[in-house]
């Protein structure tokens, strides 16, 4: 069953997501799919290209060629996570429940302190809890995410 983590009160989803991606890929060797609205995917893509060379995280868009997809530890997408080469970690920055989340080993949901974002997160939490998923809550701790 998919492990689910919620990270609450993050001040900046893009910055926090990039930090998590560097940690997951660099330290743990994880393979991650990021689901977000198109503007957020664009911001994450740009942010990942602007980090220092030692912090660079190899990534591609879900529309990349199959050979590129299979070699990229991070796949950025703004749609269904259907035909992907890996299903280890799904990082959700969208307000909806990501389609196909149950195929992943782990789902990480990032939530800001914005009231609308928190409200949609509560609905997602309830959806997962009603289906028997164990959920771990993480609270943003100031500069720890920077």
Secondary structure as UniProt FT lines:
FT   STRAND          3..8
FT   HELIX           13..22
FT   HELIX           23..27
FT   STRAND          32..35
FT   HELIX           38..49
FT   HELIX           53..55
FT   STRAND          59..61
FT   TURN            62..63
FT   HELIX           66..71
FT   STRAND          74..77
FT   STRAND          89..92
FT   TURN            99..100
FT   HELIX           101..103
FT   STRAND          106..110
FT   HELIX           115..130
FT   TURN            131..132
FT   STRAND          135..139
FT   HELIX           142..145
//
